[in-house]
Amino acid sequence: MDAALELKQIHKIFEAGTVNENHVLKGIDFTVQKGDFITVIGGNGAGKSTFLNSIAGSFPVDEGTILLDGQDITHTPAYERAAHISRVFQDAKMGTATRLTIEENLAVAWNRGKKRRFAWGIKEAQRKVFKEELEKLDLGLEDRLKMEVGLLSGGQRQALTLLMATLVDPKLLLLDEHTAALDPKTSQMVLDLTDRIVQEKQLTTLMITHNMEHAIQYGNRLIMMNNGQIVVDVSGDEKQQLTVPDLLALFKQNSGNAVMEDALLLS
């Protein structure tokens, strides 16, 4: 299989050389194959968000190399990476423009990575695609194209954000605890929608979750982080047969530390 993403000896240090120095990522070596759906779990301070931020280019890494589809993007700024890397945040407001309509938000997503050119409005062919894609969400949004996104519920807005992130197939989809701010029922709806879109489009995906059961249930591979390193990496049949106690035992075996289940579920 071809590698979609390669991280080689990635280090990230915040406030280096000061009394507040924090070495968050410590020599991460990590390869993602095309089509992998990887769940990422770990306690508070394990380095999960810094891990995704490094891939997205939110800040430069201090050491190491990042390859996307074989191309070195280590020093590529985030706005250029965004043409190929889509991201959905915990806060749905970060993925949509509140005062724009649903169709205007989708038009922005449609043109991601394309050269800007002058054009009048949204073409009917585009609007037809938007309606068809919105119908798949089964939320009735296909009949509300002219509605401002700020009027949507949290779940509707996060579902729209997910659709926007995948409207034009990205090389890599990053999901940063994208259901953590939702109530349990809405969270399950968005997770099921996520799984369906990822599987149908065979998108290469990294999904941070704070829930070990979700980490086990979704995706074909699971990694667990601790103290800036990947301490558990399971896939295939081994992952499918995992239970939460199995995962905790693996963590203890590989990290040398025991962890309380609640510390992971609530962090």
C-alpha positions in Angstrom: 0.0 0.0 0.0 1.0 3.6 -0.6 1.7 5.9 2.3 -0.6 8.9 2.5 1.2 10.5 5.4 4.7 10.0 7.0 6.0 11.6 10.1 9.7 11.0 10.8 11.2 11.8 14.2 8.8 14.7 14.9 9.6 16.9 17.9 7.7 19.9 19.1 8.9 22.0 22.1 7.0 25.0 23.4 8.8 27.8 25.1 12.2 26.1 24.5 15.0 27.3 26.7 12.7 28.8 29.4 11.6 27.5 32.8 8.3 26.7 31.1 9.8 24.5 28.4 7.3 21.8 27.4 8.6 19.0 25.1 5.2 17.8 23.8 6.1 15.5 20.9 9.1 13.3 21.4 10.4 11.8 18.2 7.1 10.6 16.6 7.6 8.1 13.8 4.3 7.4 12.2 3.0 6.2 8.8 -0.5 6.3 7.5 -1.6 4.2 4.5 -4.1 5.5 2.0 -7.6 4.7 3.1 -6.7 4.2 6.8 -9.3 5.4 9.3 -7.3 5.9 12.5 -8.7 6.7 15.9 -6.4 8.6 18.3 -6.8 8.4 22.0 -4.8 9.5 25.1 -5.1 11.3 28.4 -5.0 15.0 28.9 -1.5 16.3 27.9 -0.6 13.2 25.9 0.0 15.3 22.8 -3.0 14.4 20.7 -4.0 18.0 19.6 -0.4 19.0 19.1 0.0 15.9 16.9 -2.8 17.0 14.7 -1.7 20.6 14.7 1.7 19.6 13.5 0.2 17.7 10.6 -2.1 20.6 9.7 0.7 23.1 9.9 -0.8 25.2 12.7 2.7 25.7 14.0 6.2 24.5 12.8 7.7 21.4 14.2 11.2 21.8 15.8 12.7 18.6 14.3 11.7 15.9 11.9 10.0 15.6 8.5 6.4 15.4 7.4 5.5 13.9 4.0 2.0 14.1 2.5 1.5 11.8 -0.5 5.3 11.6 -0.8 5.8 15.4 -0.8 7.7 17.1 1.9 5.4 19.6 3.6 7.4 20.1 6.7 7.8 23.8 6.0 4.6 24.3 4.0 2.3 26.9 5.7 -1.1 25.8 7.0 -3.0 27.8 4.4 -1.2 25.8 1.6 -1.7 22.5 3.3 -5.4 23.3 3.6 -5.8 22.7 -0.1 -5.2 19.0 0.6 -5.9 18.5 4.4 -9.4 19.1 5.7 -10.1 19.5 9.4 -13.1 19.5 11.6 -12.8 21.0 15.1 -14.6 20.4 18.3 -16.3 23.8 17.9 -18.6 23.8 14.9 -18.2 27.6 14.6 -14.6 27.1 13.5 -15.6 25.3 10.4 -18.3 27.5 9.1 -19.0 31.2 8.4 -21.9 32.2 10.7 -23.3 35.0 8.5 -23.1 33.2 5.2 -25.9 30.9 4.0 -25.6 27.1 3.8 -25.1 27.2 0.0 -22.5 30.0 0.4 -20.5 28.0 2.9 -20.7 25.0 0.6 -19.5 27.1 -2.3 -16.4 28.1 -0.2 -15.7 24.4 0.4 -16.3 23.6 -3.3 -13.6 26.0 -4.3 -11.0 25.0 -1.8 -7.6 24.5 -3.4 -8.8 26.0 -6.7 -7.4 29.1 -8.3 -9.6 32.1 -7.5 -11.4 33.7 -10.4 -14.2 36.1 -10.8 -17.6 34.6 -11.2 -21.2 35.7 -10.5 -23.0 33.8 -7.8 -23.5 30.1 -7.4 -24.3 28.2 -10.6 -27.3 25.9 -10.8 -25.1 22.9 -11.4 -23.3 23.6 -8.1 -26.6 24.1 -6.3 -27.8 20.8 -7.6 -24.7 19.1 -6.2 -25.1 20.8 -2.9 -28.7 19.7 -2.6 -27.8 16.1 -3.4 -25.1 16.1 -0.8 -27.2 17.7 1.8 -30.0 15.1 1.2 -27.5 12.4 2.3 -27.3 14.0 5.7 -31.0 13.4 6.2 -31.4 16.6 8.2 -33.7 18.5 5.8 -30.9 21.0 5.1 -31.4 20.6 1.3 -34.5 22.7 1.6 -32.7 25.5 3.6 -29.9 26.5 1.2 -30.6 30.2 1.8 -30.6 29.9 5.6 -27.8 31.6 7.5 -25.6 28.9 9.1 -25.7 30.7 12.5 -29.4 29.7 12.8 -28.6 26.0 12.7 -28.4 23.8 15.8 -25.0 22.5 17.0 -25.5 19.1 15.5 -26.7 20.4 12.1 -23.8 22.8 11.9 -21.2 20.1 12.7 -22.8 17.8 10.1 -22.5 20.7 7.6 -18.9 21.3 8.6 -18.2 17.6 8.0 -19.8 17.8 4.6 -17.8 20.9 3.7 -14.6 19.2 4.8 -15.3 16.2 2.5 -17.1 17.9 -0.4 -13.9 17.9 -2.4 -12.1 14.7 -1.4 -9.1 15.7 0.7 -5.8 13.8 0.8 -6.2 13.7 4.6 -9.1 14.4 6.9 -8.4 15.4 10.5 -11.2 15.2 13.1 -10.2 16.9 16.3 -12.7 15.6 18.9 -15.4 16.8 16.5 -18.3 15.4 18.6 -17.1 16.2 22.1 -19.2 19.4 22.4 -22.5 17.6 21.3 -25.0 15.9 23.5 -24.9 12.0 23.3 -27.6 11.5 20.8 -26.3 14.2 18.4 -22.8 13.0 18.9 -23.8 9.5 17.8 -25.6 10.9 14.8 -22.4 12.8 13.7 -20.2 9.8 14.4 -22.3 7.5 12.3 -22.4 10.2 9.5 -18.6 10.5 9.8 -18.2 6.7 9.5 -20.5 6.5 6.4 -18.7 9.4 4.6 -15.2 8.1 5.4 -16.1 4.6 4.2 -18.0 5.6 1.1 -15.3 8.0 -0.1 -12.4 5.8 1.3 -10.9 8.9 2.9 -7.6 8.7 4.8 -8.6 9.9 8.2 -7.3 10.6 11.7 -9.9 11.1 14.4 -9.1 12.2 18.0 -11.7 11.0 20.5 -11.9 11.2 24.2 -14.0 8.0 24.3 -12.2 4.6 24.3 -15.3 2.8 23.2 -15.6 5.0 20.1 -11.9 4.6 19.5 -12.4 0.8 19.4 -15.7 0.9 17.4 -14.7 3.2 14.6 -11.9 2.9 12.0 -9.5 0.1 11.0 -6.6 1.2 13.3 -6.2 2.7 16.7 -3.2 4.6 18.3 -2.9 5.6 21.9 -0.6 8.5 22.9 1.2 9.1 26.2 3.7 11.7 27.2 4.3 12.8 23.6 4.8 9.3 22.1 2.7 6.6 20.5 2.5 3.7 23.0 -0.2 1.6 21.4 -0.8 0.9 17.7 -3.3 -1.8 16.8 -5.1 -2.5 13.6 -7.1 -5.2 11.7 -8.4 -8.2 13.6 -6.5 -7.2 16.7 -8.3 -3.9 16.9 -11.7 -5.5 16.1 -11.3 -7.9 19.0 -10.3 -5.2 21.5 -12.2 -4.3 24.6 -11.7 -1.4 26.9 -9.9 -3.5 29.5 -7.7 -4.9 26.7 -6.8 -1.4 25.7 -6.0 -0.3 29.3 -3.8 -3.4 29.7 -2.0 -2.6 26.4 -1.4 0.9 27.6 0.1 -0.3 30.9 2.2 -2.9 29.2 3.7 -0.5 26.6 4.0 2.6 28.7 4.9 1.1 32.1 2.0 3.1 33.7 -1.4 2.2 34.8 -4.2 4.6 33.9 -7.7 4.9 35.3 -10.4 4.5 32.7 -12.2 7.7 33.8 -8.9 9.7 33.2 -9.1 8.9 29.5 -12.9 9.0 29.1 -13.1 12.5 30.7 -9.9 14.1 29.5 
